[in-house]
Amino acid sequence: MTTLAYTAGPVDDSIMNVTVGAALRQAAAKWGDAEALVSRHQNIRLSWNDLDAAADEAARGLLALGVGRGDRIGIWSPTCAEWTILQFASARVGSILVNVNPAYRPSELLYALNKVGVRMVVTARQFKTSDYHAMVKEVRGDVPSLERVVALGVEKTDGPDDLLWSDLLALGATVPADALAQREAQLDTYDPINIQFTSGTTGNPKGATLTHHNVVNNGAAIAGVLGYTTADRVCIPVPLYHCFGMGIGNLGCVTTGATMVYPGESFEPVATLNTIVDEGITSIYGVPTMFISMLEAPEFALLDTKTLRTGIMAGAPCPVELMKRVVDEMHASEMTIAYGMTETSPVSTATRRSDGLDVRCTTVGTALPNVELKVVSPDTGETVAVGEKGELCSKGYIVMPGYWEDDAATRAAIDADGWMHTGDLAVMDDNGYCNIVGRAKDMLIRGGENIYPREIEEVLFQHPAVAGVQVFGVPDAKMGEEVAAWISLREGAAEPSEDELRTFCRERLAHFKVPRYWKFVADFPMTVTGKVQKFKMREAAVEDWNLQDATNIVTA
């Protein structure tokens, strides 16, 4: 008798019916003066009582500005304490926090703000080489919904109604606590609370919309998998704008009393290693490239990371040998691999600390509690047999309500029975453990960042010398995948240099989307029906650029 590729995590009573704001209140009531948040680069340390009070202060400031339930509030900043305070403050007033990627360029910022009708943006002054204030000034006239900008730091933007973060907090003092309590009493755990942009079928990002119920319970579930208690200190070098940081990072700690520790405004391997040592870190999060960078850092051999116990490697295919090194050399004996997507809050599967090392190194685990999984035929939609390849689907509290104001895209992703179609190809074994073997969707993942080739292609089509372009992923030992571009030139056009094309892209795209590899071709491999065969380009690229070693890396 054929066993179908279906499994379900245990159905238990762990599901919580609380809002994000209420979860923080409960944490403050339970753990009070225990350390909740450490932002090392800011020299900030907050207790649970401190964080709760700071969130209330900012929430009352939002009320003073007339922020309503369901209003979209953008946050454009690298990791900082204010990011997290706004996360809880916006939740307490029932507004929807819109996560803007810190690497966005003006065109991407403009698209995001208009797509969801952002009313207010809280922004950092700058990040690395990005001048946020200048980019906001460039696009704001084309964003009808944008009323004001709140600037972190001491330099205000130039709009007549713009404020500093300190002004927002001062306004909070004018709003009584009762007004905030009344607003919170109106909220429902199924209210949308967060919008995160993820690649779409048209090449433009879609706004994955998540609820209190989605993110609180997923954070709690992962914290349960990792066995968190108040004794745990969790290093979060992954960006807060992604579910990895603000979801299972922040909320996993809030629901268990573990301490959130930010090593810097963005990932830097030595700063993260020093944080592990100095803060007595017990759990570390990261995409594979982060762990590679830490292990390869010259300082690694000089540091003692023996306080590490567990953590999560996720966000991209995880090389088996890398997982073994993290367990052996970083001493994270209970290290796990997790799998999911923004649309599932984000985690749907995880290995367990009790799993053997081989299982933890070669699979992405099995279903979380209260989550169902199945593998279906991409052609028929029928569940395939155990051991057969098909599209992985997930179901349960983790599934988003939909993409913001995009019913067609929502219906394409979530079927009538509530199954989220991931677009990833997987094989499930007899015990319900899954191995990701490819992607049905034309998307690549570089260092944990989802990249949709169409978006890059559309930018390169704007170059006056480009007649045709195809973008695809090629294997890379460190980043998982790198971006490659094949280009055909317009007749009579001079061949541009690679540096010229890179500069052209950098001015229009986030840095991680800029192709690393370039090739000029007369035409592209195609089927008899005229469909481009990107798999043939990938095969040729492996030979052209000697990427055979990266191709052979085994991942979970």
C-alpha positions in Angstrom: 0.0 0.0 0.0 1.4 3.4 -1.0 2.1 5.8 1.8 1.3 9.4 0.9 3.6 12.3 1.6 1.5 13.9 4.3 2.4 14.6 7.9 1.0 16.8 10.7 2.7 18.1 13.8 1.1 17.3 17.2 -2.2 19.2 17.8 -1.9 20.7 21.2 -3.1 23.5 23.4 0.0 25.7 22.8 -1.8 28.1 20.5 -2.1 31.5 22.2 -4.9 34.0 21.6 -2.9 37.1 22.4 -1.9 40.2 20.4 1.8 41.2 20.0 1.3 44.0 22.5 -0.4 41.8 25.0 2.4 39.2 24.7 4.9 41.9 25.8 2.7 43.0 28.7 2.6 39.4 29.9 6.4 39.2 29.6 6.8 42.3 31.8 4.4 40.9 34.4 6.3 37.6 34.5 9.9 38.7 34.3 9.9 42.4 35.3 13.4 43.6 35.8 15.2 40.7 34.0 17.1 41.7 30.9 14.9 41.8 27.8 16.9 43.6 25.1 20.5 44.3 24.6 21.5 46.5 21.6 25.3 46.4 21.8 26.1 49.0 19.1 23.8 51.5 20.9 24.9 50.6 24.4 21.3 50.0 25.3 20.1 47.5 27.9 16.4 47.2 28.7 14.5 45.1 31.2 11.1 43.7 30.4 9.5 46.5 32.4 11.7 49.1 30.5 10.7 47.6 27.1 7.0 47.5 28.0 7.1 51.2 29.2 9.0 52.3 26.0 6.4 50.6 23.8 3.6 52.3 25.7 5.3 55.7 25.3 5.7 55.3 21.6 2.2 53.9 21.2 0.7 56.9 22.9 2.8 59.1 20.6 1.2 57.3 17.6 -2.2 57.9 19.0 -1.4 61.6 19.4 -0.6 61.7 15.7 -4.0 60.2 14.9 -2.7 56.8 13.8 -5.7 54.6 13.4 -6.3 50.8 13.5 -5.2 49.4 10.2 -3.1 52.4 9.2 0.2 51.4 7.5 3.4 52.7 9.3 6.7 52.1 7.5 9.9 51.3 9.3 13.1 51.9 7.2 16.1 51.2 9.4 18.8 48.7 10.2 18.7 46.8 13.5 18.2 49.1 16.5 16.2 49.2 19.8 13.8 51.7 18.3 12.9 49.2 15.6 11.7 46.8 18.2 10.0 49.4 20.3 8.0 50.5 17.2 7.2 46.9 16.5 5.3 46.6 19.8 4.0 50.2 19.8 2.4 49.9 16.3 0.9 46.6 17.4 -0.7 48.2 20.5 -2.5 50.8 18.5 -3.6 48.3 15.8 -1.6 49.8 13.0 0.2 47.7 10.4 4.0 47.8 10.5 5.4 47.8 7.0 9.0 46.5 6.9 11.1 48.3 4.3 14.3 46.5 3.3 17.3 48.6 4.5 19.0 48.0 1.1 16.2 49.5 -1.0 16.9 52.2 -3.6 14.5 55.0 -4.4 12.5 53.1 -7.1 12.0 50.2 -4.7 11.1 52.5 -1.8 8.6 54.3 -4.0 7.0 51.0 -5.1 6.7 49.7 -1.5 5.2 52.9 0.0 2.6 53.2 -2.8 1.7 49.5 -2.9 0.3 49.5 0.6 -0.5 53.2 1.1 2.0 54.0 3.9 0.8 57.0 5.9 3.9 57.5 8.0 7.5 56.4 7.8 10.0 56.0 10.6 13.5 56.2 9.1 17.1 56.0 10.2 19.4 58.8 8.9 21.5 56.4 6.8 22.8 52.9 6.5 26.2 52.2 5.1 26.3 54.2 1.8 22.5 54.7 1.6 21.3 58.2 2.4 17.7 57.5 3.6 16.8 61.2 4.1 17.8 62.0 0.5 15.9 59.0 -0.9 12.8 59.9 1.1 13.0 63.5 -0.2 13.3 62.1 -3.8 10.2 60.0 -3.7 7.8 61.5 -1.2 6.1 63.8 -3.7 5.0 60.7 -5.6 3.5 59.0 -2.5 0.0 60.6 -2.0 -0.7 58.6 1.2 2.5 59.7 3.0 1.7 62.4 5.6 4.9 62.6 7.6 8.3 61.2 8.3 9.7 60.5 11.8 13.5 60.5 11.9 15.6 58.5 14.2 18.5 60.4 15.6 18.9 64.2 15.8 18.4 65.3 12.2 14.9 65.9 11.0 13.6 65.5 7.4 12.3 68.5 5.6 8.5 68.0 5.5 6.3 70.5 7.3 4.8 67.8 9.5 7.9 65.8 10.0 9.2 64.9 13.5 12.1 63.4 15.3 11.7 60.1 17.2 12.1 62.2 20.5 9.2 64.4 19.4 7.0 61.3 18.9 7.8 60.2 22.4 7.2 63.6 23.9 3.7 63.6 22.2 3.0 60.3 24.0 3.2 62.1 27.3 0.1 64.1 26.3 -2.1 61.0 25.8 -3.5 59.2 28.9 -2.9 55.5 29.4 -6.6 55.0 29.3 -6.8 56.0 25.7 -4.2 53.4 24.7 -6.1 50.7 26.8 -9.3 51.6 25.0 -7.6 51.1 21.6 -6.0 47.8 22.6 -9.4 46.5 23.8 -10.7 46.9 20.3 -8.0 44.7 18.7 -8.4 41.2 17.5 -5.6 38.6 17.3 -6.6 38.0 13.7 -6.0 41.6 12.8 -3.2 42.2 10.2 -0.2 43.5 12.1 2.7 43.4 9.6 3.4 43.6 5.9 6.7 42.2 4.4 7.6 42.4 0.8 8.4 39.2 -1.0 9.1 38.4 -4.7 6.1 38.0 -6.9 5.3 36.3 -10.2 5.3 39.7 -12.1 8.8 40.6 -10.8 7.4 43.2 -8.4 7.4 42.4 -4.7 4.1 41.4 -3.1 3.0 42.5 0.4 2.7 39.4 2.5 0.3 40.4 5.3 0.6 38.7 8.7 -1.5 38.8 11.8 -0.8 38.9 15.6 -2.0 35.3 15.6 0.5 34.3 12.9 3.7 35.8 14.3 3.1 35.4 18.1 2.4 31.7 17.8 5.2 31.0 15.3 7.7 32.7 17.5 6.4 30.7 20.5 6.5 27.4 18.5 10.2 27.9 17.5 11.1 28.9 21.0 9.6 25.7 22.2 11.5 23.7 19.6 14.7 25.3 20.9 13.8 24.8 24.5 14.1 28.5 25.5 13.9 29.6 29.2 14.7 32.8 31.0 18.3 31.6 31.1 18.7 31.8 27.3 20.4 34.7 25.6 19.6 34.8 21.9 22.0 36.5 19.4 20.0 38.0 16.5 22.3 39.2 13.8 19.7 38.6 11.1 17.8 41.8 10.0 14.7 42.8 11.9 12.9 43.7 8.7 12.6 40.0 8.0 10.4 37.5 9.9 13.6 35.7 11.0 14.5 38.7 13.1 11.3 40.4 14.2 9.3 37.2 14.2 11.0 34.1 15.5 13.8 36.3 16.9 12.0 39.0 18.9 8.7 37.2 19.6 10.4 33.8 20.4 12.1 35.7 23.2 9.0 37.6 24.3 7.0 34.5 24.8 9.6 32.7 26.8 11.6 35.4 28.7 14.8 34.8 26.8 17.0 37.8 26.2 17.2 39.5 22.7 20.7 40.5 21.9 21.6 42.6 18.8 25.3 42.5 18.0 25.2 45.4 15.5 23.0 47.3 13.1 23.8 44.7 10.5 25.7 41.4 10.4 29.4 41.6 10.9 31.2 38.3 11.7 33.7 39.5 14.4 31.1 41.7 16.2 28.8 38.7 16.3 31.5 36.4 17.6 32.5 38.9 20.3 28.8 39.2 21.2 28.6 35.4 21.7 31.6 35.5 24.0 30.9 38.7 25.9 27.1 38.2 26.4 27.2 34.5 27.2 25.0 33.7 24.2 23.2 30.4 24.2 21.4 30.6 20.9 22.4 32.0 17.5 20.4 32.7 14.4 21.7 33.1 10.9 21.6 32.2 7.2 24.4 29.9 6.0 26.6 32.7 4.8 26.7 34.2 8.2 28.0 31.0 9.8 30.5 30.6 7.0 31.8 34.1 7.7 32.1 33.5 11.4 33.9 30.2 11.0 36.3 31.7 8.4 37.1 34.8 10.5 40.8 34.8 11.7 39.5 35.7 15.2 37.4 32.6 15.4 40.2 30.4 16.7 41.0 32.8 19.5 37.4 33.0 20.9 35.6 30.6 23.2 32.0 30.1 22.1 31.2 27.2 24.5 28.2 29.0 25.9 26.4 28.2 22.7 23.8 25.5 23.0 21.4 25.9 20.1 20.1 28.1 17.3 18.7 28.2 13.8 20.3 28.0 10.4 17.7 28.9 7.8 16.9 31.3 5.0 18.8 29.4 2.2 19.9 25.8 1.5 22.1 24.8 4.4 25.3 22.8 3.4 25.6 19.6 5.3 29.3 20.1 6.1 28.7 23.6 7.4 26.1 22.3 9.8 28.6 19.8 11.1 31.2 22.5 11.6 28.7 24.7 13.5 27.9 21.8 15.8 31.6 20.7 16.3 33.6 24.0 16.1 31.1 26.5 17.5 29.9 24.0 20.1 26.2 24.5 19.2 25.5 20.9 20.0 21.7 21.4 19.6 21.8 23.5 16.4 18.7 23.1 14.2 17.7 23.8 10.7 14.3 25.5 10.0 12.4 26.0 6.8 9.6 28.3 5.8 8.7 31.5 3.9 7.5 34.9 4.8 4.0 33.9 3.9 4.0 31.2 6.6 5.1 33.6 9.5 7.8 32.2 8.6 8.6 28.7 9.9 6.7 25.6 8.9 9.3 22.8 9.5 12.3 22.4 11.8 14.6 19.7 12.9 14.5 18.9 16.6 17.3 19.1 19.1 16.8 15.5 19.9 17.3 14.4 16.3 20.5 12.7 15.3 23.2 14.8 13.7 22.6 13.1 10.3 18.9 14.1 10.4 19.7 17.6 11.5 22.3 18.0 8.7 20.5 16.4 5.8 16.8 17.5 6.2 14.8 20.7 7.1 12.9 18.7 9.7 9.3 18.0 10.0 6.1 19.9 10.8 5.9 22.2 13.8 3.0 21.6 16.3 -0.4 22.5 14.8 1.0 22.5 11.3 0.2 20.2 8.4 2.5 19.4 5.4 2.1 17.5 2.2 4.0 17.1 -1.1 1.9 17.3 -4.2 2.4 16.9 -7.9 3.0 20.3 -9.6 1.0 19.0 -12.6 -2.0 17.4 -10.9 -2.1 18.8 -7.4 -2.5 15.2 -6.0 -0.4 14.2 -3.0 2.5 12.1 -4.1 4.0 9.0 -2.4 6.6 9.2 0.3 10.0 9.4 -1.4 8.7 11.1 -4.5 9.5 14.7 -5.5 6.8 17.3 -5.6 5.8 20.8 -4.4 5.8 21.2 -0.6 2.5 22.7 0.8 1.8 23.8 4.4 -1.4 24.5 6.3 -2.3 25.8 9.7 -2.1 29.0 11.9 1.1 29.9 10.1 -0.5 30.7 6.7 -0.9 34.4 6.1 -4.4 35.8 5.3 -3.1 36.9 1.9 -1.1 39.5 -0.1 -2.0 43.1 0.5 -4.9 44.0 -1.9 -3.9 41.3 -4.4 -6.6 38.7 -4.4 -5.3 37.0 -7.6 -1.9 36.5 -6.2 -3.4 35.2 -3.0 -5.6 32.7 -4.7 -2.6 31.5 -6.8 -0.6 30.8 -3.6 -3.2 29.6 -1.1 -5.8 27.1 -2.4 -9.4 26.8 -1.5 -8.6 24.3 1.3 -6.1 26.7 2.9 -2.9 25.0 1.7 0.0 27.4 1.1 1.9 26.3 -2.1 5.5 27.1 -1.4 6.9 26.7 -4.9 9.7 24.6 -3.4 10.3 21.0 -4.5 10.7 18.5 -1.7 10.9 14.8 -0.8 9.3 13.6 2.4 10.4 10.4 4.1 8.4 7.9 6.1 8.9 9.9 9.3 7.6 13.1 7.8 11.1 14.7 7.5 11.6 16.8 4.4 14.5 17.5 2.1 14.3 20.5 -0.2 15.5 19.5 -3.7 14.8 22.5 -5.8 12.3 25.3 -6.5 9.4 25.2 -8.9 9.3 29.0 -9.0 11.8 30.9 -11.0 13.4 32.5 -7.9 16.9 32.3 -6.4 18.1 32.8 -2.9 21.4 34.7 -2.2 22.6 34.7 1.4 19.0 34.4 2.6 17.6 37.1 0.4 14.9 36.0 -2.1 15.6 37.5 -5.5 13.2 37.4 -8.5 15.1 37.5 -11.8 12.4 39.3 -13.6 12.9 42.4 -11.5 16.6 42.5 -12.4 15.9 41.8 -16.1 13.5 44.7 -16.2 16.1 47.0 -14.9 18.8 45.8 -17.4 16.3 46.1 -20.2 16.5 49.9 -19.6 20.2 50.0 -20.5 20.5 51.4 -24.0 22.9 48.7 -25.2 20.7 45.7 -24.0 18.4 44.0 -26.4 17.8 40.9 -24.3 18.7 39.6 -20.9 18.2 36.5 -18.8 19.0 36.4 -15.1 19.4 33.2 -13.1 21.1 31.8 -10.1 24.4 29.9 -10.0 25.8 27.9 -7.1 28.1 29.6 -4.6 29.9 28.0 -1.7 29.4 31.0 0.6 26.2 32.7 -0.5 24.3 29.5 -1.6 23.6 31.2 -4.9 25.0 34.2 -6.8 23.2 36.2 -9.5 24.3 35.7 -13.1 23.2 37.6 -16.2 23.4 36.7 -19.9 23.0 39.6 -22.2 22.4 40.1 -25.9 23.2 43.5 -27.3 21.3 45.8 -29.6 22.6 45.8 -33.2 25.4 48.2 -33.5 25.7 48.8 -29.8 29.1 48.9 -28.2 29.6 46.2 -25.6 29.4 47.8 -22.1 31.9 46.8 -19.5 30.9 44.7 -16.5 31.6 47.6 -14.2 29.3 49.9 -16.2 26.5 47.4 -15.9 27.1 46.9 -12.2 27.0 50.6 -11.6 23.8 50.8 -13.7 22.2 48.1 -11.5 23.5 49.5 -8.2 21.7 52.8 -8.9 18.4 51.1 -9.3 18.5 47.9 -7.2 19.4 46.8 -3.7 23.1 45.6 -3.6 22.2 42.0 -3.2 20.3 41.9 -6.5 23.3 43.1 -8.6 24.7 40.3 -10.8 28.1 39.0 -10.0 28.6 37.1 -13.2 28.1 38.5 -16.7 28.1 36.9 -20.2 27.4 38.5 -23.6 25.7 36.1 -26.0 24.1 36.2 -29.5 21.0 34.3 -28.3 19.6 32.2 -25.5 18.9 28.4 -25.4 15.1 27.9 -26.0 12.6 25.2 -26.5 10.9 24.7 -29.8 7.9 26.7 -28.5 10.2 29.6 -27.7 10.5 29.2 -23.9 13.9 30.1 -22.5 15.8 27.2 -20.9 17.5 28.7 -17.9 18.6 25.3 -16.6 20.9 25.1 -19.7 22.3 28.5 -18.9 23.0 27.4 -15.4 24.8 24.3 -16.6 26.9 26.3 -19.0 27.7 28.9 -16.3 29.0 26.2 -14.0 31.5 25.3 -16.7 32.3 28.9 -17.8 33.1 30.0 -14.3 34.4 26.8 -12.8 31.7 26.4 -10.2 31.7 22.6 -10.0 32.8 22.5 -6.4 29.9 24.7 -5.3 27.5 22.6 -7.3 28.5 19.5 -5.4 27.9 20.9 -1.9 25.2 18.8 -0.3 22.4 20.7 1.5 19.4 19.8 3.7 
